[in-house]
């Protein structure tokens, strides 16, 4: 699944794709607490163990 997921984010700039697990966990937390995208980023920056 990880390889298939990473294929969706290939570009010429060589940006690093975050692991699928990290992305899904962030999405679940965002939905659970009804965070906006900006709020989710701030929450992760403040508490990476969230």
Secondary structure, DSSP 8 states (H G I E B T S, - for coil): -HHHHHHTT--TT------HHHHHHHHHHHHHHT--HHHHHHHHHH-TT-
